[in-house]
Amino acid sequence: MDNKKTWFVTGASKGLGLSLVKQLLAAGQSVAATSRNAAALAAAVGNDNSNFLPLEVDLSDDRSVASAIQSTVDKFGQIDVAVNNAGYGIGGSIEELSDAVTRTSFDINVFGTLNVIRHVLPFMRQKRSGHIINISSIAGITANTGWSVYAATKYAITGLTDVLAQDVKEFGIHVTLVAPGAFRTSFLTAESLVMTDTPIADYTAIRNSHAKYAGMDGEQAGDPEKAAATMIQLVNMPEPPVYLLLGSDAYQRGLNKMEQLTAAFKATESLTKSTDY
């Protein structure tokens, strides 16, 4: 790695976040990482050195996030890269998922990301540099049946990232949306996935979709270690992209979606233009 940076990584106790933190510490970087349980995070990372700051944070609580950001700056003096990785999947039709469960999903997947961005930006803006990486999903570009609420949270991340990149460009701050496909992490396990507990028998397509994904656990094509290394490489690019797909499955699904949108827009071109004065 070219130079030492301070990274702030959310959702670091497992999966891609854990792989990223371990690789960063091995490379001598300074890392503040968050989890709902700091002791479990420290045990998972297994790296007791001055470059590592494990933080117990409730990402849905704005004050908790603000305190974590300030603690990071107090210890390391700055934050160069913020990685919004925390999140979880949620499966079911809209009517099978309660208002409370749906709002909790948005609290973590969307508002947790917004809270981090809100409190890290003043430090980056003051330095006129930095990089914010928002981990979305290919489901935030093109989603499959049975994951409507999860897709809604990830589409939100896609949209806010796209505009954020424009908003902060004048400050020398880079913003990247990372949209992974299926990676061999714990994402499809019960600890990372909330499924409806009130399934409705009519939704046969959704049940089939969920069964398909359950069968993929442990067989996903994506390697989280390679994904983490790619994210580190991303930060060292002089002009990093705003969009980065991870995995051959994400790449193909992304291209398919572009073709579908192009065909749909062109098919209704005359109707679309008929609304002009």
C-alpha positions in Angstrom: 0.0 0.0 0.0 1.4 3.4 -1.0 0.8 5.4 2.2 -0.7 5.0 5.6 -4.4 5.9 6.0 -7.0 5.8 8.7 -10.0 3.6 7.8 -13.4 3.6 9.5 -15.3 0.3 8.7 -18.8 -0.6 9.9 -20.1 -4.1 10.3 -16.6 -5.5 10.7 -17.2 -8.6 12.9 -17.8 -11.0 10.0 -17.9 -11.3 6.3 -16.4 -8.8 3.9 -15.9 -6.2 6.7 -13.8 -8.7 8.8 -11.7 -9.7 5.7 -11.1 -6.0 5.0 -10.1 -5.1 8.5 -7.6 -8.0 8.8 -6.0 -7.1 5.5 -5.7 -3.4 6.4 -4.1 -4.2 9.7 -1.7 -6.6 8.1 -0.7 -3.8 5.8 0.0 -1.5 8.7 -3.0 0.8 8.2 -4.9 2.4 11.1 -8.4 1.0 11.5 -11.4 1.9 13.5 -14.1 -0.8 13.1 -17.6 -1.0 14.5 -19.9 -3.8 15.6 -22.8 -4.2 18.0 -20.3 -6.0 20.3 -16.8 -4.6 20.6 -15.5 -7.6 22.5 -16.7 -10.0 19.9 -15.2 -7.8 17.2 -11.8 -7.7 18.9 -11.9 -11.5 19.2 -12.8 -11.9 15.6 -10.1 -9.6 14.4 -7.5 -11.1 16.8 -5.2 -8.2 16.4 -4.3 -6.4 19.6 -2.2 -3.4 18.4 -2.2 0.4 18.5 -3.4 0.6 15.0 -6.8 -1.0 15.8 -9.7 0.6 17.5 -12.8 -1.7 18.0 -15.9 0.3 18.6 -19.3 -0.8 19.9 -21.8 1.3 17.9 -25.5 1.4 17.3 -25.6 2.6 13.8 -29.3 3.5 14.0 -28.4 6.0 16.8 -27.0 9.2 15.5 -25.3 10.1 18.8 -23.6 6.7 19.0 -22.3 7.1 15.5 -21.1 10.7 16.2 -19.2 9.4 19.3 -17.5 6.7 17.3 -16.4 9.1 14.6 -15.0 11.5 17.2 -13.2 8.6 19.1 -11.6 7.6 15.8 -10.3 11.2 15.2 -9.2 11.5 18.8 -7.1 8.4 18.5 -5.8 8.6 14.9 -6.1 12.3 14.1 -8.2 11.9 11.0 -10.4 9.6 8.9 -9.3 9.1 5.3 -11.6 6.3 4.2 -15.1 5.4 5.5 -16.6 2.1 4.5 -20.3 1.7 5.1 -20.4 -2.1 5.1 -23.0 -2.9 7.9 -26.3 -4.3 6.8 -28.4 -7.4 6.6 -30.8 -9.2 4.2 -34.5 -9.3 4.7 -36.8 -11.7 2.7 -40.5 -11.8 2.1 -43.3 -10.0 0.3 -44.2 -6.5 1.4 -47.4 -7.8 3.1 -45.5 -10.6 4.8 -43.1 -8.1 6.6 -44.4 -5.9 9.4 -43.9 -2.2 9.5 -41.6 -2.6 12.5 -39.3 -5.2 10.8 -39.2 -3.1 7.6 -38.3 0.1 9.5 -35.6 -1.6 11.4 -34.1 -2.8 8.1 -34.0 0.8 6.8 -32.6 2.0 10.2 -29.5 -0.2 9.7 -29.1 -0.5 5.9 -29.9 3.1 5.1 -30.0 5.5 8.0 -26.9 3.9 9.6 -25.1 4.7 6.4 -26.4 8.3 6.4 -25.4 8.7 10.0 -21.8 7.8 9.3 -21.6 10.0 6.2 -23.1 13.0 8.1 -20.5 12.8 10.8 -17.4 11.9 8.7 -17.9 14.5 6.1 -16.9 17.6 8.2 -13.5 16.0 8.8 -13.0 15.1 5.2 -14.3 18.4 3.9 -11.9 20.3 6.2 -9.0 18.2 4.8 -10.3 18.5 1.2 -9.7 14.8 0.8 -11.2 11.4 1.6 -13.0 8.5 0.2 -16.5 7.1 1.2 -17.3 3.6 0.1 -20.9 2.5 0.4 -21.5 -1.2 0.1 -24.8 -1.7 -1.7 -25.5 -4.9 -3.6 -26.3 -6.0 -7.1 -29.8 -6.1 -5.7 -29.5 -2.3 -5.5 -29.3 -2.2 -9.3 -31.4 -5.3 -10.2 -33.2 -7.4 -7.7 -35.0 -10.8 -7.6 -38.4 -11.7 -6.4 -38.9 -12.1 -2.7 -36.5 -9.4 -1.6 -38.5 -6.2 -2.1 -37.6 -4.5 1.2 -34.0 -5.5 1.0 -33.8 -4.1 -2.6 -35.5 -0.9 -1.5 -32.8 -0.3 1.1 -30.0 -1.0 -1.4 -31.6 1.0 -4.2 -31.6 3.9 -1.6 -27.9 3.4 -1.1 -27.3 3.4 -4.8 -29.3 6.7 -5.3 -27.7 8.6 -2.4 -24.2 7.5 -3.4 -24.7 8.7 -7.0 -25.7 12.2 -5.8 -23.2 12.3 -2.9 -20.4 11.8 -5.3 -21.5 14.9 -7.2 -22.1 16.9 -4.0 -18.6 16.4 -2.6 -16.5 16.3 -5.7 -15.4 20.0 -5.3 -13.9 19.1 -1.9 -11.6 16.4 -3.4 -13.6 13.6 -1.7 -14.2 10.4 -3.7 -17.4 8.4 -3.3 -17.8 4.8 -4.6 -20.8 2.5 -4.6 -19.6 -1.1 -4.4 -22.3 -3.6 -5.6 -21.3 -7.2 -4.8 -22.9 -10.3 -6.2 -23.0 -13.5 -4.2 -19.9 -13.9 -2.0 -19.0 -16.8 0.3 -19.7 -15.1 3.6 -22.3 -15.6 6.4 -24.8 -13.4 4.5 -27.3 -16.2 3.8 -27.2 -17.6 7.4 -29.8 -16.9 10.1 -27.5 -14.4 11.8 -27.4 -12.1 8.8 -30.7 -12.7 7.2 -34.2 -11.9 8.4 -37.0 -14.0 6.8 -40.7 -13.4 7.2 -42.2 -15.5 10.0 -45.7 -15.1 8.5 -45.4 -16.6 5.0 -48.5 -16.5 2.8 -49.1 -19.6 0.8 -50.1 -17.7 -2.3 -46.5 -16.5 -2.9 -45.1 -19.6 -4.5 -42.5 -17.7 -6.5 -41.1 -16.1 -3.4 -40.9 -19.4 -1.6 -39.0 -20.9 -4.6 -36.7 -17.9 -4.7 -35.9 -18.2 -1.0 -35.2 -21.9 -1.3 -32.9 -21.2 -4.2 -30.9 -18.7 -2.2 -30.8 -21.0 0.9 -29.2 -23.7 -1.3 -26.5 -21.3 -2.4 -25.0 -20.9 1.1 -21.4 -21.9 1.1 -21.4 -22.3 -2.7 -21.2 -18.7 -3.7 -18.7 -17.9 -6.4 -17.3 -14.7 -4.8 -14.2 -14.8 -2.6 -14.5 -12.2 0.2 -10.7 -12.0 0.6 -10.3 -11.0 -3.1 -13.2 -8.5 -2.6 -11.4 -6.9 0.3 -8.2 -6.6 -1.6 -10.1 -5.0 -4.5 -11.5 -2.4 -2.2 -8.0 -1.5 -1.0 -6.9 -1.3 -4.6 -9.9 1.0 -5.3 -8.7 3.5 -2.6 -5.3 3.7 -4.2 -6.6 4.7 -7.6 -6.0 8.3 -8.6 -9.5 8.5 -10.0 -11.7 5.8 -8.5 -15.0 4.9 -10.1 -18.4 5.9 -8.7 -19.7 2.4 -9.5 -17.9 -0.9 -8.9 -19.5 -4.2 -9.4 -17.9 -7.2 -7.6 -18.2 -10.7 -9.0 -18.9 -12.1 -12.4 -22.6 -12.7 -11.5 -23.0 -9.0 -10.5 -21.4 -8.0 -13.8 -23.7 -10.1 -15.9 -26.8 -9.1 -13.9 -25.8 -5.4 -14.3 -25.4 -5.6 -18.0 -28.7 -7.5 -18.3 -30.5 -4.7 -16.4 -29.1 -2.1 -18.7 -30.4 -4.0 -21.7 -33.8 -4.3 -20.1 -34.0 -0.6 -19.3 -32.9 0.4 -22.8 -35.5 -1.9 -24.4 -38.2 -0.7 -22.1 -37.5 3.0 -22.6 -37.3 2.7 -26.4 -40.5 0.7 -26.5 -42.5 3.5 -25.0 -40.5 6.4 -26.6 -43.5 7.9 -28.4 -45.8 7.7 -25.4 -43.1 9.2 -23.2 -42.5 12.2 -25.5 -46.2 12.7 -26.0 -46.4 14.5 -22.6 -44.3 17.4 -23.7 -45.9 20.8 -24.6 
